Amino acid sequence: MRIQDFQRRIEELYLARDSARGLAGTHMWFCEEVGELTRALRRGKREELEGEFADVLAWLATLASISGVDLADAARRKYGRGCPRCAAAPCACA
Ligand SMILES: [Zn+2]
């Protein structure tokens, strides 16, 4: 699944509810999910890790949608040509 398709799917599933909750409340949920990912990274269980990465990506996508940002376009613009600072891949920044 491409980033754009994923963002559209999350919009289809949750955008109405997440927009009604608003940016601040939705950002709190995002932070909570980042905390869950942190705990999963510490525990190191593969299945749990995958689920938490997916959750963080979903909350990131919904925050982007509420903010009117297309994640794929933003990522391509910033990282599509290599490191945003030095333009090399891999990054050659000191
Ligand atoms: Zn660099």
PDB file of the backbone (N, CA, C, O) and the ligand in Angstrom, with CONECT records:
HET     ZN  A 101       1
ATOM      1  N   MET A   1       0.845  -1.198   0.000  1.00  0.00           N
ATOM      2  CA  MET A   1       0.000   0.000   0.000  1.00  0.00           C
ATOM      3  C   MET A   1       0.878   1.245   0.000  1.00  0.00           C
ATOM      4  O   MET A   1       1.804   1.361   0.803  1.00  0.00           O
ATOM      5  N   ARG A   2       0.584   2.171  -0.901  1.00  0.00           N
ATOM      6  CA  ARG A   2       1.364   3.406  -0.983  1.00  0.00           C
ATOM      7  C   ARG A   2       0.877   4.397   0.076  1.00  0.00           C
ATOM      8  O   ARG A   2      -0.246   4.311   0.573  1.00  0.00           O
ATOM      9  N   ILE A   3       1.766   5.344   0.404  1.00  0.00           N
ATOM     10  CA  ILE A   3       1.442   6.310   1.460  1.00  0.00           C
ATOM     11  C   ILE A   3       0.132   7.040   1.152  1.00  0.00           C
ATOM     12  O   ILE A   3      -0.706   7.229   2.033  1.00  0.00           O
ATOM     13  N   GLN A   4      -0.033   7.447  -0.113  1.00  0.00           N
ATOM     14  CA  GLN A   4      -1.234   8.180  -0.512  1.00  0.00           C
ATOM     15  C   GLN A   4      -2.499   7.332  -0.294  1.00  0.00           C
ATOM     16  O   GLN A   4      -3.509   7.816   0.216  1.00  0.00           O
ATOM     17  N   ASP A   5      -2.414   6.067  -0.690  1.00  0.00           N
ATOM     18  CA  ASP A   5      -3.551   5.156  -0.520  1.00  0.00           C
ATOM     19  C   ASP A   5      -3.855   4.948   0.961  1.00  0.00           C
ATOM     20  O   ASP A   5      -5.017   4.885   1.361  1.00  0.00           O
ATOM     21  N   PHE A   6      -2.811   4.842   1.763  1.00  0.00           N
ATOM     22  CA  PHE A   6      -2.999   4.661   3.198  1.00  0.00           C
ATOM     23  C   PHE A   6      -3.696   5.876   3.806  1.00  0.00           C
ATOM     24  O   PHE A   6      -4.624   5.734   4.603  1.00  0.00           O
ATOM     25  N   GLN A   7      -3.243   7.074   3.424  1.00  0.00           N
ATOM     26  CA  GLN A   7      -3.864   8.289   3.972  1.00  0.00           C
ATOM     27  C   GLN A   7      -5.337   8.363   3.572  1.00  0.00           C
ATOM     28  O   GLN A   7      -6.183   8.742   4.381  1.00  0.00           O
ATOM     29  N   ARG A   8      -5.645   8.000   2.317  1.00  0.00           N
ATOM     30  CA  ARG A   8      -7.056   8.004   1.870  1.00  0.00           C
ATOM     31  C   ARG A   8      -7.880   6.993   2.673  1.00  0.00           C
ATOM     32  O   ARG A   8      -9.017   7.278   3.051  1.00  0.00           O
ATOM     33  N   ARG A   9      -7.305   5.812   2.933  1.00  0.00           N
ATOM     34  CA  ARG A   9      -8.008   4.798   3.710  1.00  0.00           C
ATOM     35  C   ARG A   9      -8.314   5.289   5.126  1.00  0.00           C
ATOM     36  O   ARG A   9      -9.420   5.104   5.634  1.00  0.00           O
ATOM     37  N   ILE A  10      -7.320   5.915   5.752  1.00  0.00           N
ATOM     38  CA  ILE A  10      -7.523   6.418   7.117  1.00  0.00           C
ATOM     39  C   ILE A  10      -8.566   7.542   7.105  1.00  0.00           C
ATOM     40  O   ILE A  10      -9.362   7.659   8.037  1.00  0.00           O
ATOM     41  N   GLU A  11      -8.562   8.366   6.053  1.00  0.00           N
ATOM     42  CA  GLU A  11      -9.595   9.414   5.934  1.00  0.00           C
ATOM     43  C   GLU A  11     -10.976   8.782   5.849  1.00  0.00           C
ATOM     44  O   GLU A  11     -11.920   9.216   6.507  1.00  0.00           O
ATOM     45  N   GLU A  12     -11.071   7.739   5.017  1.00  0.00           N
ATOM     46  CA  GLU A  12     -12.336   7.040   4.817  1.00  0.00           C
ATOM     47  C   GLU A  12     -12.843   6.473   6.154  1.00  0.00           C
ATOM     48  O   GLU A  12     -14.036   6.526   6.456  1.00  0.00           O
ATOM     49  N   LEU A  13     -11.917   5.936   6.936  1.00  0.00           N
ATOM     50  CA  LEU A  13     -12.298   5.298   8.193  1.00  0.00           C
ATOM     51  C   LEU A  13     -12.585   6.300   9.306  1.00  0.00           C
ATOM     52  O   LEU A  13     -13.557   6.137  10.044  1.00  0.00           O
ATOM     53  N   TYR A  14     -11.752   7.338   9.438  1.00  0.00           N
ATOM     54  CA  TYR A  14     -11.759   8.129  10.678  1.00  0.00           C
ATOM     55  C   TYR A  14     -11.835   9.639  10.527  1.00  0.00           C
ATOM     56  O   TYR A  14     -11.991  10.334  11.531  1.00  0.00           O
ATOM     57  N   LEU A  15     -11.731  10.186   9.297  1.00  0.00           N
ATOM     58  CA  LEU A  15     -11.560  11.640   9.185  1.00  0.00           C
ATOM     59  C   LEU A  15     -12.732  12.421   9.793  1.00  0.00           C
ATOM     60  O   LEU A  15     -12.522  13.448  10.438  1.00  0.00           O
ATOM     61  N   ALA A  16     -13.959  11.939   9.590  1.00  0.00           N
ATOM     62  CA  ALA A  16     -15.106  12.677  10.133  1.00  0.00           C
ATOM     63  C   ALA A  16     -14.999  12.781  11.657  1.00  0.00           C
ATOM     64  O   ALA A  16     -15.159  13.861  12.226  1.00  0.00           O
ATOM     65  N   ARG A  17     -14.728  11.656  12.306  1.00  0.00           N
ATOM     66  CA  ARG A  17     -14.628  11.630  13.768  1.00  0.00           C
ATOM     67  C   ARG A  17     -13.426  12.441  14.257  1.00  0.00           C
ATOM     68  O   ARG A  17     -13.529  13.210  15.213  1.00  0.00           O
ATOM     69  N   ASP A  18     -12.273  12.254  13.579  1.00  0.00           N
ATOM     70  CA  ASP A  18     -11.058  12.931  14.037  1.00  0.00           C
ATOM     71  C   ASP A  18     -11.146  14.440  13.808  1.00  0.00           C
ATOM     72  O   ASP A  18     -10.642  15.218  14.618  1.00  0.00           O
ATOM     73  N   SER A  19     -11.787  14.863  12.705  1.00  0.00           N
ATOM     74  CA  SER A  19     -11.969  16.295  12.462  1.00  0.00           C
ATOM     75  C   SER A  19     -12.860  16.912  13.516  1.00  0.00           C
ATOM     76  O   SER A  19     -12.607  18.019  13.992  1.00  0.00           O
ATOM     77  N   ALA A  20     -13.923  16.174  13.882  1.00  0.00           N
ATOM     78  CA  ALA A  20     -14.843  16.684  14.905  1.00  0.00           C
ATOM     79  C   ALA A  20     -14.127  16.823  16.249  1.00  0.00           C
ATOM     80  O   ALA A  20     -14.386  17.764  16.999  1.00  0.00           O
ATOM     81  N   ARG A  21     -13.221  15.879  16.552  1.00  0.00           N
ATOM     82  CA  ARG A  21     -12.454  15.947  17.804  1.00  0.00           C
ATOM     83  C   ARG A  21     -11.503  17.139  17.775  1.00  0.00           C
ATOM     84  O   ARG A  21     -11.268  17.791  18.792  1.00  0.00           O
ATOM     85  N   GLY A  22     -10.966  17.408  16.594  1.00  0.00           N
ATOM     86  CA  GLY A  22     -10.071  18.558  16.439  1.00  0.00           C
ATOM     87  C   GLY A  22      -8.603  18.182  16.526  1.00  0.00           C
ATOM     88  O   GLY A  22      -8.239  17.077  16.929  1.00  0.00           O
ATOM     89  N   LEU A  23      -7.762  19.151  16.130  1.00  0.00           N
ATOM     90  CA  LEU A  23      -6.324  18.919  16.041  1.00  0.00           C
ATOM     91  C   LEU A  23      -5.711  18.616  17.411  1.00  0.00           C
ATOM     92  O   LEU A  23      -4.927  17.676  17.540  1.00  0.00           O
ATOM     93  N   ALA A  24      -6.055  19.392  18.420  1.00  0.00           N
ATOM     94  CA  ALA A  24      -5.410  19.232  19.734  1.00  0.00           C
ATOM     95  C   ALA A  24      -5.718  17.858  20.330  1.00  0.00           C
ATOM     96  O   ALA A  24      -4.814  17.156  20.782  1.00  0.00           O
ATOM     97  N   GLY A  25      -6.995  17.480  20.328  1.00  0.00           N
ATOM     98  CA  GLY A  25      -7.387  16.193  20.896  1.00  0.00           C
ATOM     99  C   GLY A  25      -6.804  15.033  20.113  1.00  0.00           C
ATOM    100  O   GLY A  25      -6.379  14.034  20.693  1.00  0.00           O
ATOM    101  N   THR A  26      -6.784  15.166  18.803  1.00  0.00           N
ATOM    102  CA  THR A  26      -6.248  14.100  17.956  1.00  0.00           C
ATOM    103  C   THR A  26      -4.739  13.993  18.133  1.00  0.00           C
ATOM    104  O   THR A  26      -4.180  12.897  18.097  1.00  0.00           O
ATOM    105  N   HIS A  27      -4.090  15.123  18.323  1.00  0.00           N
ATOM    106  CA  HIS A  27      -2.641  15.095  18.584  1.00  0.00           C
ATOM    107  C   HIS A  27      -2.338  14.368  19.897  1.00  0.00           C
ATOM    108  O   HIS A  27      -1.323  13.680  20.004  1.00  0.00           O
ATOM    109  N   MET A  28      -3.209  14.518  20.887  1.00  0.00           N
ATOM    110  CA  MET A  28      -3.010  13.789  22.147  1.00  0.00           C
ATOM    111  C   MET A  28      -3.074  12.282  21.913  1.00  0.00           C
ATOM    112  O   MET A  28      -2.277  11.532  22.477  1.00  0.00           O
ATOM    113  N   TRP A  29      -4.018  11.833  21.083  1.00  0.00           N
ATOM    114  CA  TRP A  29      -4.094  10.404  20.753  1.00  0.00           C
ATOM    115  C   TRP A  29      -2.831   9.940  20.040  1.00  0.00           C
ATOM    116  O   TRP A  29      -2.315   8.854  20.305  1.00  0.00           O
ATOM    117  N   PHE A  30      -2.346  10.771  19.139  1.00  0.00           N
ATOM    118  CA  PHE A  30      -1.106  10.455  18.420  1.00  0.00           C
ATOM    119  C   PHE A  30       0.042  10.249  19.418  1.00  0.00           C
ATOM    120  O   PHE A  30       0.796   9.281  19.317  1.00  0.00           O
ATOM    121  N   CYS A  31       0.163  11.161  20.369  1.00  0.00           N
ATOM    122  CA  CYS A  31       1.241  11.063  21.358  1.00  0.00           C
ATOM    123  C   CYS A  31       1.093   9.802  22.199  1.00  0.00           C
ATOM    124  O   CYS A  31       2.085   9.154  22.531  1.00  0.00           O
ATOM    125  N   GLU A  32      -0.135   9.458  22.540  1.00  0.00           N
ATOM    126  CA  GLU A  32      -0.361   8.236  23.302  1.00  0.00           C
ATOM    127  C   GLU A  32       0.112   7.024  22.500  1.00  0.00           C
ATOM    128  O   GLU A  32       0.737   6.114  23.045  1.00  0.00           O
ATOM    129  N   GLU A  33      -0.191   7.020  21.212  1.00  0.00           N
ATOM    130  CA  GLU A  33       0.246   5.905  20.363  1.00  0.00           C
ATOM    131  C   GLU A  33       1.759   5.844  20.236  1.00  0.00           C
ATOM    132  O   GLU A  33       2.335   4.758  20.176  1.00  0.00           O
ATOM    133  N   VAL A  34       2.410   7.006  20.195  1.00  0.00           N
ATOM    134  CA  VAL A  34       3.878   7.020  20.162  1.00  0.00           C
ATOM    135  C   VAL A  34       4.421   6.385  21.447  1.00  0.00           C
ATOM    136  O   VAL A  34       5.415   5.660  21.415  1.00  0.00           O
ATOM    137  N   GLY A  35       3.767   6.662  22.567  1.00  0.00           N
ATOM    138  CA  GLY A  35       4.161   6.038  23.827  1.00  0.00           C
ATOM    139  C   GLY A  35       4.006   4.527  23.772  1.00  0.00           C
ATOM    140  O   GLY A  35       4.863   3.795  24.267  1.00  0.00           O
ATOM    141  N   GLU A  36       2.913   4.052  23.172  1.00  0.00           N
ATOM    142  CA  GLU A  36       2.707   2.607  23.033  1.00  0.00           C
ATOM    143  C   GLU A  36       3.772   1.989  22.135  1.00  0.00           C
ATOM    144  O   GLU A  36       4.238   0.878  22.385  1.00  0.00           O
ATOM    145  N   LEU A  37       4.155   2.723  21.079  1.00  0.00           N
ATOM    146  CA  LEU A  37       5.223   2.231  20.205  1.00  0.00           C
ATOM    147  C   LEU A  37       6.537   2.140  20.987  1.00  0.00           C
ATOM    148  O   LEU A  37       7.296   1.184  20.833  1.00  0.00           O
ATOM    149  N   THR A  38       6.792   3.139  21.823  1.00  0.00           N
ATOM    150  CA  THR A  38       8.004   3.131  22.644  1.00  0.00           C
ATOM    151  C   THR A  38       8.054   1.889  23.523  1.00  0.00           C
ATOM    152  O   THR A  38       9.087   1.227  23.616  1.00  0.00           O
ATOM    153  N   ARG A  39       6.934   1.578  24.166  1.00  0.00           N
ATOM    154  CA  ARG A  39       6.885   0.384  25.022  1.00  0.00           C
ATOM    155  C   ARG A  39       7.082  -0.882  24.203  1.00  0.00           C
ATOM    156  O   ARG A  39       7.767  -1.805  24.641  1.00  0.00           O
ATOM    157  N   ALA A  40       6.482  -0.932  23.006  1.00  0.00           N
ATOM    158  CA  ALA A  40       6.621  -2.106  22.141  1.00  0.00           C
ATOM    159  C   ALA A  40       8.069  -2.272  21.674  1.00  0.00           C
ATOM    160  O   ALA A  40       8.568  -3.393  21.571  1.00  0.00           O
ATOM    161  N   LEU A  41       8.738  -1.156  21.395  1.00  0.00           N
ATOM    162  CA  LEU A  41      10.145  -1.218  20.985  1.00  0.00           C
ATOM    163  C   LEU A  41      10.995  -1.787  22.127  1.00  0.00           C
ATOM    164  O   LEU A  41      11.934  -2.547  21.895  1.00  0.00           O
ATOM    165  N   ARG A  42      10.650  -1.408  23.358  1.00  0.00           N
ATOM    166  CA  ARG A  42      11.389  -1.929  24.514  1.00  0.00           C
ATOM    167  C   ARG A  42      11.170  -3.424  24.675  1.00  0.00           C
ATOM    168  O   ARG A  42      12.099  -4.171  24.984  1.00  0.00           O
ATOM    169  N   ARG A  43       9.922  -3.856  24.459  1.00  0.00           N
ATOM    170  CA  ARG A  43       9.604  -5.280  24.654  1.00  0.00           C
ATOM    171  C   ARG A  43      10.103  -6.140  23.489  1.00  0.00           C
ATOM    172  O   ARG A  43      10.488  -7.293  23.681  1.00  0.00           O
ATOM    173  N   GLY A  44      10.093  -5.562  22.265  1.00  0.00           N
ATOM    174  CA  GLY A  44      10.676  -6.246  21.125  1.00  0.00           C
ATOM    175  C   GLY A  44       9.881  -7.405  20.555  1.00  0.00           C
ATOM    176  O   GLY A  44      10.447  -8.250  19.863  1.00  0.00           O
ATOM    177  N   LYS A  45       8.577  -7.471  20.826  1.00  0.00           N
ATOM    178  CA  LYS A  45       7.768  -8.546  20.236  1.00  0.00           C
ATOM    179  C   LYS A  45       7.294  -8.123  18.847  1.00  0.00           C
ATOM    180  O   LYS A  45       6.583  -7.131  18.690  1.00  0.00           O
ATOM    181  N   ARG A  46       7.698  -8.885  17.866  1.00  0.00           N
ATOM    182  CA  ARG A  46       7.483  -8.539  16.458  1.00  0.00           C
ATOM    183  C   ARG A  46       6.035  -8.162  16.133  1.00  0.00           C
ATOM    184  O   ARG A  46       5.782  -7.123  15.524  1.00  0.00           O
ATOM    185  N   GLU A  47       5.104  -8.996  16.535  1.00  0.00           N
ATOM    186  CA  GLU A  47       3.699  -8.773  16.173  1.00  0.00           C
ATOM    187  C   GLU A  47       3.162  -7.473  16.796  1.00  0.00           C
ATOM    188  O   GLU A  47       2.440  -6.708  16.158  1.00  0.00           O
ATOM    189  N   GLU A  48       3.536  -7.257  18.043  1.00  0.00           N
ATOM    190  CA  GLU A  48       3.109  -6.050  18.751  1.00  0.00           C
ATOM    191  C   GLU A  48       3.735  -4.812  18.090  1.00  0.00           C
ATOM    192  O   GLU A  48       3.075  -3.788  17.913  1.00  0.00           O
ATOM    193  N   LEU A  49       5.010  -4.927  17.734  1.00  0.00           N
ATOM    194  CA  LEU A  49       5.727  -3.821  17.083  1.00  0.00           C
ATOM    195  C   LEU A  49       5.037  -3.400  15.789  1.00  0.00           C
ATOM    196  O   LEU A  49       4.814  -2.212  15.554  1.00  0.00           O
ATOM    197  N   GLU A  50       4.706  -4.368  14.965  1.00  0.00           N
ATOM    198  CA  GLU A  50       4.070  -4.049  13.684  1.00  0.00           C
ATOM    199  C   GLU A  50       2.762  -3.300  13.897  1.00  0.00           C
ATOM    200  O   GLU A  50       2.479  -2.326  13.200  1.00  0.00           O
ATOM    201  N   GLY A  51       1.972  -3.751  14.850  1.00  0.00           N
ATOM    202  CA  GLY A  51       0.699  -3.097  15.145  1.00  0.00           C
ATOM    203  C   GLY A  51       0.889  -1.665  15.612  1.00  0.00           C
ATOM    204  O   GLY A  51       0.138  -0.772  15.220  1.00  0.00           O
ATOM    205  N   GLU A  52       1.888  -1.448  16.446  1.00  0.00           N
ATOM    206  CA  GLU A  52       2.119  -0.094  16.978  1.00  0.00           C
ATOM    207  C   GLU A  52       2.671   0.844  15.901  1.00  0.00           C
ATOM    208  O   GLU A  52       2.317   2.022  15.858  1.00  0.00           O
ATOM    209  N   PHE A  53       3.534   0.319  15.038  1.00  0.00           N
ATOM    210  CA  PHE A  53       3.998   1.153  13.920  1.00  0.00           C
ATOM    211  C   PHE A  53       2.811   1.550  13.037  1.00  0.00           C
ATOM    212  O   PHE A  53       2.711   2.700  12.609  1.00  0.00           O
ATOM    213  N   ALA A  54       1.924   0.611  12.770  1.00  0.00           N
ATOM    214  CA  ALA A  54       0.750   0.902  11.941  1.00  0.00           C
ATOM    215  C   ALA A  54      -0.137   1.946  12.617  1.00  0.00           C
ATOM    216  O   ALA A  54      -0.657   2.844  11.955  1.00  0.00           O
ATOM    217  N   ASP A  55      -0.309   1.828  13.938  1.00  0.00           N
ATOM    218  CA  ASP A  55      -1.138   2.798  14.662  1.00  0.00           C
ATOM    219  C   ASP A  55      -0.536   4.195  14.604  1.00  0.00           C
ATOM    220  O   ASP A  55      -1.250   5.168  14.360  1.00  0.00           O
ATOM    221  N   VAL A  56       0.762   4.304  14.823  1.00  0.00           N
ATOM    222  CA  VAL A  56       1.406   5.623  14.792  1.00  0.00           C
ATOM    223  C   VAL A  56       1.276   6.236  13.402  1.00  0.00           C
ATOM    224  O   VAL A  56       1.011   7.431  13.264  1.00  0.00           O
ATOM    225  N   LEU A  57       1.464   5.410  12.371  1.00  0.00           N
ATOM    226  CA  LEU A  57       1.327   5.903  10.999  1.00  0.00           C
ATOM    227  C   LEU A  57      -0.108   6.366  10.730  1.00  0.00           C
ATOM    228  O   LEU A  57      -0.320   7.375  10.058  1.00  0.00           O
ATOM    229  N   ALA A  58      -1.088   5.629  11.254  1.00  0.00           N
ATOM    230  CA  ALA A  58      -2.491   5.993  11.067  1.00  0.00           C
ATOM    231  C   ALA A  58      -2.801   7.332  11.732  1.00  0.00           C
ATOM    232  O   ALA A  58      -3.468   8.186  11.147  1.00  0.00           O
ATOM    233  N   TRP A  59      -2.313   7.506  12.958  1.00  0.00           N
ATOM    234  CA  TRP A  59      -2.576   8.779  13.648  1.00  0.00           C
ATOM    235  C   TRP A  59      -1.820   9.926  12.991  1.00  0.00           C
ATOM    236  O   TRP A  59      -2.326  11.046  12.935  1.00  0.00           O
ATOM    237  N   LEU A  60      -0.627   9.663  12.498  1.00  0.00           N
ATOM    238  CA  LEU A  60       0.124  10.687  11.760  1.00  0.00           C
ATOM    239  C   LEU A  60      -0.636  11.082  10.497  1.00  0.00           C
ATOM    240  O   LEU A  60      -0.730  12.261  10.157  1.00  0.00           O
ATOM    241  N   ALA A  61      -1.176  10.078   9.809  1.00  0.00           N
ATOM    242  CA  ALA A  61      -1.920  10.341   8.575  1.00  0.00           C
ATOM    243  C   ALA A  61      -3.156  11.185   8.860  1.00  0.00           C
ATOM    244  O   ALA A  61      -3.461  12.112   8.109  1.00  0.00           O
ATOM    245  N   THR A  62      -3.869  10.870   9.939  1.00  0.00           N
ATOM    246  CA  THR A  62      -5.097  11.622  10.223  1.00  0.00           C
ATOM    247  C   THR A  62      -4.760  13.057  10.638  1.00  0.00           C
ATOM    248  O   THR A  62      -5.487  13.989  10.295  1.00  0.00           O
ATOM    249  N   LEU A  63      -3.661  13.235  11.374  1.00  0.00           N
ATOM    250  CA  LEU A  63      -3.229  14.599  11.725  1.00  0.00           C
ATOM    251  C   LEU A  63      -2.900  15.387  10.463  1.00  0.00           C
ATOM    252  O   LEU A  63      -3.253  16.560  10.349  1.00  0.00           O
ATOM    253  N   ALA A  64      -2.227  14.745   9.522  1.00  0.00           N
ATOM    254  CA  ALA A  64      -1.899  15.404   8.258  1.00  0.00           C
ATOM    255  C   ALA A  64      -3.175  15.785   7.517  1.00  0.00           C
ATOM    256  O   ALA A  64      -3.282  16.890   6.986  1.00  0.00           O
ATOM    257  N   SER A  65      -4.139  14.874   7.482  1.00  0.00           N
ATOM    258  CA  SER A  65      -5.395  15.154   6.772  1.00  0.00           C
ATOM    259  C   SER A  65      -6.144  16.314   7.405  1.00  0.00           C
ATOM    260  O   SER A  65      -6.623  17.204   6.702  1.00  0.00           O
ATOM    261  N   ILE A  66      -6.250  16.310   8.729  1.00  0.00           N
ATOM    262  CA  ILE A  66      -6.924  17.411   9.427  1.00  0.00           C
ATOM    263  C   ILE A  66      -6.224  18.733   9.096  1.00  0.00           C
ATOM    264  O   ILE A  66      -6.870  19.776   8.993  1.00  0.00           O
ATOM    265  N   SER A  67      -4.911  18.677   8.932  1.00  0.00           N
ATOM    266  CA  SER A  67      -4.122  19.881   8.658  1.00  0.00           C
ATOM    267  C   SER A  67      -4.056  20.220   7.173  1.00  0.00           C
ATOM    268  O   SER A  67      -3.440  21.215   6.794  1.00  0.00           O
ATOM    269  N   GLY A  68      -4.686  19.400   6.326  1.00  0.00           N
ATOM    270  CA  GLY A  68      -4.683  19.660   4.892  1.00  0.00           C
ATOM    271  C   GLY A  68      -3.356  19.345   4.224  1.00  0.00           C
ATOM    272  O   GLY A  68      -3.022  19.926   3.191  1.00  0.00           O
ATOM    273  N   VAL A  69      -2.593  18.417   4.819  1.00  0.00           N
ATOM    274  CA  VAL A  69      -1.291  18.044   4.255  1.00  0.00           C
ATOM    275  C   VAL A  69      -1.392  16.665   3.611  1.00  0.00           C
ATOM    276  O   VAL A  69      -1.897  15.721   4.218  1.00  0.00           O
ATOM    277  N   ASP A  70      -0.907  16.559   2.374  1.00  0.00           N
ATOM    278  CA  ASP A  70      -0.796  15.272   1.706  1.00  0.00           C
ATOM    279  C   ASP A  70       0.572  14.689   2.075  1.00  0.00           C
ATOM    280  O   ASP A  70       1.613  15.203   1.664  1.00  0.00           O
ATOM    281  N   LEU A  71       0.546  13.606   2.857  1.00  0.00           N
ATOM    282  CA  LEU A  71       1.793  13.038   3.390  1.00  0.00           C
ATOM    283  C   LEU A  71       2.766  12.622   2.296  1.00  0.00           C
ATOM    284  O   LEU A  71       3.962  12.901   2.380  1.00  0.00           O
ATOM    285  N   ALA A  72       2.251  11.956   1.274  1.00  0.00           N
ATOM    286  CA  ALA A  72       3.133  11.470   0.207  1.00  0.00           C
ATOM    287  C   ALA A  72       3.809  12.641  -0.509  1.00  0.00           C
ATOM    288  O   ALA A  72       5.013  12.607  -0.765  1.00  0.00           O
ATOM    289  N   ASP A  73       3.029  13.675  -0.829  1.00  0.00           N
ATOM    290  CA  ASP A  73       3.597  14.853  -1.495  1.00  0.00           C
ATOM    291  C   ASP A  73       4.640  15.529  -0.606  1.00  0.00           C
ATOM    292  O   ASP A  73       5.718  15.904  -1.066  1.00  0.00           O
ATOM    293  N   ALA A  74       4.301  15.677   0.672  1.00  0.00           N
ATOM    294  CA  ALA A  74       5.216  16.332   1.606  1.00  0.00           C
ATOM    295  C   ALA A  74       6.517  15.545   1.729  1.00  0.00           C
ATOM    296  O   ALA A  74       7.604  16.123   1.725  1.00  0.00           O
ATOM    297  N   ALA A  75       6.397  14.215   1.839  1.00  0.00           N
ATOM    298  CA  ALA A  75       7.585  13.369   1.983  1.00  0.00           C
ATOM    299  C   ALA A  75       8.435  13.422   0.719  1.00  0.00           C
ATOM    300  O   ALA A  75       9.661  13.508   0.783  1.00  0.00           O
ATOM    301  N   ARG A  76       7.766  13.368  -0.429  1.00  0.00           N
ATOM    302  CA  ARG A  76       8.489  13.405  -1.701  1.00  0.00           C
ATOM    303  C   ARG A  76       9.224  14.742  -1.852  1.00  0.00           C
ATOM    304  O   ARG A  76      10.395  14.783  -2.226  1.00  0.00           O
ATOM    305  N   ARG A  77       8.502  15.842  -1.548  1.00  0.00           N
ATOM    306  CA  ARG A  77       9.128  17.159  -1.683  1.00  0.00           C
ATOM    307  C   ARG A  77      10.350  17.313  -0.773  1.00  0.00           C
ATOM    308  O   ARG A  77      11.364  17.890  -1.167  1.00  0.00           O
ATOM    309  N   LYS A  78      10.233  16.783   0.462  1.00  0.00           N
ATOM    310  CA  LYS A  78      11.329  17.007   1.408  1.00  0.00           C
ATOM    311  C   LYS A  78      12.462  16.008   1.245  1.00  0.00           C
ATOM    312  O   LYS A  78      13.632  16.380   1.336  1.00  0.00           O
ATOM    313  N   TYR A  79      12.125  14.718   1.001  1.00  0.00           N
ATOM    314  CA  TYR A  79      13.162  13.673   1.004  1.00  0.00           C
ATOM    315  C   TYR A  79      13.372  13.000  -0.343  1.00  0.00           C
ATOM    316  O   TYR A  79      14.233  12.129  -0.470  1.00  0.00           O
ATOM    317  N   GLY A  80      12.601  13.388  -1.345  1.00  0.00           N
ATOM    318  CA  GLY A  80      12.654  12.713  -2.630  1.00  0.00           C
ATOM    319  C   GLY A  80      13.999  12.821  -3.341  1.00  0.00           C
ATOM    320  O   GLY A  80      14.333  11.965  -4.161  1.00  0.00           O
ATOM    321  N   ARG A  81      14.767  13.853  -3.040  1.00  0.00           N
ATOM    322  CA  ARG A  81      16.046  14.046  -3.731  1.00  0.00           C
ATOM    323  C   ARG A  81      17.235  13.757  -2.835  1.00  0.00           C
ATOM    324  O   ARG A  81      18.361  14.139  -3.154  1.00  0.00           O
ATOM    325  N   GLY A  82      16.995  13.083  -1.715  1.00  0.00           N
ATOM    326  CA  GLY A  82      18.084  12.781  -0.785  1.00  0.00           C
ATOM    327  C   GLY A  82      17.925  13.580   0.492  1.00  0.00           C
ATOM    328  O   GLY A  82      16.839  14.080   0.788  1.00  0.00           O
ATOM    329  N   CYS A  83      18.991  13.699   1.239  1.00  0.00           N
ATOM    330  CA  CYS A  83      18.956  14.442   2.501  1.00  0.00           C
ATOM    331  C   CYS A  83      18.547  15.890   2.222  1.00  0.00           C
ATOM    332  O   CYS A  83      19.112  16.527   1.332  1.00  0.00           O
ATOM    333  N   PRO A  84      17.564  16.423   2.974  1.00  0.00           N
ATOM    334  CA  PRO A  84      17.124  17.806   2.737  1.00  0.00           C
ATOM    335  C   PRO A  84      18.236  18.835   2.935  1.00  0.00           C
ATOM    336  O   PRO A  84      18.168  19.925   2.366  1.00  0.00           O
ATOM    337  N   ARG A  85      19.254  18.512   3.729  1.00  0.00           N
ATOM    338  CA  ARG A  85      20.334  19.490   3.977  1.00  0.00           C
ATOM    339  C   ARG A  85      21.468  19.371   2.967  1.00  0.00           C
ATOM    340  O   ARG A  85      21.888  20.369   2.381  1.00  0.00           O
ATOM    341  N   CYS A  86      21.967  18.145   2.761  1.00  0.00           N
ATOM    342  CA  CYS A  86      23.155  17.998   1.918  1.00  0.00           C
ATOM    343  C   CYS A  86      22.829  17.414   0.539  1.00  0.00           C
ATOM    344  O   CYS A  86      23.695  17.371  -0.335  1.00  0.00           O
ATOM    345  N   ALA A  87      21.596  16.968   0.342  1.00  0.00           N
ATOM    346  CA  ALA A  87      21.118  16.405  -0.924  1.00  0.00           C
ATOM    347  C   ALA A  87      21.780  15.084  -1.294  1.00  0.00           C
ATOM    348  O   ALA A  87      21.557  14.572  -2.392  1.00  0.00           O
ATOM    349  N   ALA A  88      22.590  14.524  -0.402  1.00  0.00           N
ATOM    350  CA  ALA A  88      23.243  13.239  -0.697  1.00  0.00           C
ATOM    351  C   ALA A  88      22.414  12.080  -0.147  1.00  0.00           C
ATOM    352  O   ALA A  88      21.611  12.249   0.770  1.00  0.00           O
ATOM    353  N   ALA A  89      22.627  10.904  -0.726  1.00  0.00           N
ATOM    354  CA  ALA A  89      22.013   9.674  -0.219  1.00  0.00           C
ATOM    355  C   ALA A  89      23.054   8.549  -0.311  1.00  0.00           C
ATOM    356  O   ALA A  89      23.397   8.139  -1.421  1.00  0.00           O
ATOM    357  N   PRO A  90      23.561   8.043   0.802  1.00  0.00           N
ATOM    358  CA  PRO A  90      23.172   8.412   2.164  1.00  0.00           C
ATOM    359  C   PRO A  90      23.660   9.815   2.547  1.00  0.00           C
ATOM    360  O   PRO A  90      24.571  10.381   1.942  1.00  0.00           O
ATOM    361  N   CYS A  91      22.999  10.342   3.591  1.00  0.00           N
ATOM    362  CA  CYS A  91      23.324  11.678   4.104  1.00  0.00           C
ATOM    363  C   CYS A  91      24.825  11.802   4.402  1.00  0.00           C
ATOM    364  O   CYS A  91      25.440  10.905   4.979  1.00  0.00           O
ATOM    365  N   ALA A  92      25.392  12.943   3.991  1.00  0.00           N
ATOM    366  CA  ALA A  92      26.811  13.186   4.236  1.00  0.00           C
ATOM    367  C   ALA A  92      27.009  14.340   5.218  1.00  0.00           C
ATOM    368  O   ALA A  92      28.120  14.852   5.355  1.00  0.00           O
ATOM    369  N   CYS A  93      25.937  14.752   5.902  1.00  0.00           N
ATOM    370  CA  CYS A  93      26.057  15.826   6.899  1.00  0.00           C
ATOM    371  C   CYS A  93      26.981  15.364   8.024  1.00  0.00           C
ATOM    372  O   CYS A  93      26.965  14.197   8.416  1.00  0.00           O
ATOM    373  N   ALA A  94      27.773  16.280   8.529  1.00  0.00           N
ATOM    374  CA  ALA A  94      28.715  15.933   9.610  1.00  0.00           C
ATOM    375  C   ALA A  94      27.974  15.703  10.924  1.00  0.00           C
ATOM    376  O   ALA A  94      28.599  15.403  11.941  1.00  0.00           O
TER     377      ALA A  94
HETATM  378 ZN    ZN A 101      22.676  15.303   5.007  1.00  0.00          ZN2+
END
